[in-house]
Amino acid sequence: MEHRGLLRSVGTVSAFTMLSRLLGLLRETVTAAAFGTSAVMSDFVVAFRIPNMFRALFGEGALSSAFVPVFSAIRAKEGESAAWQFARRVITLLGAVLIIIVLIGIGITFFPPLVEAFRKGTQTLPLLRIMLPYLFFICLTALSQGILNSFGRFALAAFTPCLLNLTWIAFVIFVCPRMGAKPEDQIAGVALGVLVAGAVQLAAQLPAMYRLGWRPGVDLNAKDPQVTRFLGLMAPTALGQSVSQINMTINSIMARWATPWAAATMYFAERLLYFPQGILATAMSTVLLPTFSNQAAVGEDQRIRETINRALRMLLFVMIPAAVGLMALARPVTEMLLGWGKFDVDSVDRTAAVLRVYAPGLFFFGLAKVFVPAFYGLGDTRTPYRNGLYSVGINFSLNLIFTLSLPTEYKAMSLAGSAVVSEAFNGLTLGWRLGRRIGSPGWLSVLAGAGRALIAAVIMGMSVIFVHGWIFQSLENHLAGKLVQFISVGGAIAVGMIVYLLASVLLCRREAAQVFNAVLRRK
């Protein structure tokens, strides 16, 4: 894929990802208003994390990274018919394995020691039983998205998460109030919404796949050498692509154990963090895998290095100001977006504090989105796998230290800090190992660009703090509270963007031009 094509594809995926993130923010606003950071919301978060972790292990990252290179190679060498036969065999095998996992998982939730451990006032196990089948639908959806991406069809796959958000919102508004008067009863409606959304997302992929040549059928041939190759790639790939989800799942379980509100607080802070991260980093990860695979297939290490350099500079150019902006406006943004209904002042303060801890790690979370696809494109799945093991170990060790030693009010922030440290280790060491393998992608130019972006972001951050305070104080006695919040935060963000763009034209001219061209789809 040429540089222009890469930017255009990233722009397309980013646009749909932005729509998904906006709907996701609306989803979290509705959910926060209904349940706040209550214990029952924390129970839902823990239950939701578990199928989401398996989705990350067997679904999006691992499946795409293992499936796309094999499927693309079969298409190129053996033709469409052989590629679709391989896809049908993988779909059959994956579906059978997922059904077994779901049945075993539901059975485990009835295991007496586990039931006893979760007996004291928690809804985790009942909610988990409802949502475990979501794993079946969402993993097959991820495989279908990998097939569409192999044909260069990125738009539908990027739009699909919107269906989850729309379904979730509908269930919170229309179904949850009919589940009962108590939050303990109503939260089951959210779990049902997740399950239905999984089926809807899978159904949305099937017509597009059918038009490309897929035909339904069962073909269970696990001895096919191509299927064996796919499984060999997927096994180590799973952990390498799923470090963040595994760390977040561990953190949520330990947070629920530490204090009733912590898991929900971390969840909402994470959702606010994922809005800027998902717009560019997720889009890059989606597009870079086939790009690196094609470049590695013809031995073009120099082009791989150039692609990494461009991707890193674009990533840091966007993520550094996003991190600074979130730190500067953590509480105003949290109060504006989530401070409705049962999401009270305590919920706002706790979530904002966790968000400030998460924010500096925003660009660390994105590094793996660039480096891991590069390793997979080179056919190396073991390095991200080993790095992922170390990262999970660091996260878990820090969690134990912090939860056992710190006061209750600091435990959620410390768990967030553990995630940032472990992700920083993962991203930085992956970059170091990749540089040793293919040569430097131009680290000095990347660091210089990051330094210039940081200077511009600090200038932006100071202007954002000043403008927000000035607008808020000018309007607080004249307009309704929520309207003041939206105007002051919106005005501060608008001024901050202008200041950053002006500063970046002077300091980060090259990176700014690349981002503008990607947005405007110009040469």
Stockholm file with secondary structure:
# STOCKHOLM 1.0

chainA/1-523         MEHRGLLRSVGTVSAFTMLSRLLGLLRETVTAAAFGTSAVMSDFVVAFRIPNMFRALFGEGALSSAFVPVFSAIRAKEGESAAWQFARRVITLLGAVLIIIVLIGIGITFFPPLVEAFRKGTQTLPLLRIMLPYLFFICLTALSQGILNSFGRFALAAFTPCLLNLTWIAFVIFVCPRMGAKPEDQIAGVALGVLVAGAVQLAAQLPAMYRLGWRPGVDLNAKDPQVTRFLGLMAPTALGQSVSQINMTINSIMARWATPWAAATMYFAERLLYFPQGILATAMSTVLLPTFSNQAAVGEDQRIRETINRALRMLLFVMIPAAVGLMALARPVTEMLLGWGKFDVDSVDRTAAVLRVYAPGLFFFGLAKVFVPAFYGLGDTRTPYRNGLYSVGINFSLNLIFTLSLPTEYKAMSLAGSAVVSEAFNGLTLGWRLGRRIGSPGWLSVLAGAGRALIAAVIMGMSVIFVHGWIFQSLENHLAGKLVQFISVGGAIAVGMIVYLLASVLLCRREAAQVFNAVLRRK
#=GR chainA/1-523 SS CCHHHHHHHHHHHHHHHHHHHHHHHHHHHHHHHHHTTCHHHHHHHHHHHHHHHHHHHHSHHHHHHHHHHHHHHHHHHHCHHHHHHHHHHHHHHHHHHHHHHHHHHHHHTTCHHHHHHTTTTCCHHHHHHHHTTHHHHHHHHHHHHHHHHHTTCCHHHHHHHHHHHHHHHHIIIIIGGGSCSSHHHHHHHHHHHHHHHHHHHHHHHHHHHHHHTCCCCCCCCTTCHHHHHHHHHHHHHHHHHCHHHHHHHHHHHHHHHHCTTHHHHHHHHHHHHHHHHIIIIIHHHHHHHHHHHHHHHTTCHHHHHHHHHHHHHHHHHHHHHHHHHHHHTHHHHHHHHHCSTTCCHHHHHHHHHHHHHHGGGHHHHHHHHHHHHHHHHTTCCHHHHHHHHHHHHHHHHHHHHHHHHSCHHHHHHHHHHHHHHHHHHHHHHHHHHHHHHHCCSCHHHHHHHHHHHHHHHHHHHHHHHHHHHHHHHHHTTTSCHHHHHHHHHHHHHHHHHHHHHHHHHHHCHHHHHHHHHHHHTCC
#=GC SS_cons         CCHHHHHHHHHHHHHHHHHHHHHHHHHHHHHHHHHTTCHHHHHHHHHHHHHHHHHHHHSHHHHHHHHHHHHHHHHHHHCHHHHHHHHHHHHHHHHHHHHHHHHHHHHHTTCHHHHHHTTTTCCHHHHHHHHTTHHHHHHHHHHHHHHHHHTTCCHHHHHHHHHHHHHHHHIIIIIGGGSCSSHHHHHHHHHHHHHHHHHHHHHHHHHHHHHHTCCCCCCCCTTCHHHHHHHHHHHHHHHHHCHHHHHHHHHHHHHHHHCTTHHHHHHHHHHHHHHHHIIIIIHHHHHHHHHHHHHHHTTCHHHHHHHHHHHHHHHHHHHHHHHHHHHHTHHHHHHHHHCSTTCCHHHHHHHHHHHHHHGGGHHHHHHHHHHHHHHHHTTCCHHHHHHHHHHHHHHHHHHHHHHHHSCHHHHHHHHHHHHHHHHHHHHHHHHHHHHHHHCCSCHHHHHHHHHHHHHHHHHHHHHHHHHHHHHHHHHTTTSCHHHHHHHHHHHHHHHHHHHHHHHHHHHCHHHHHHHHHHHHTCC
//
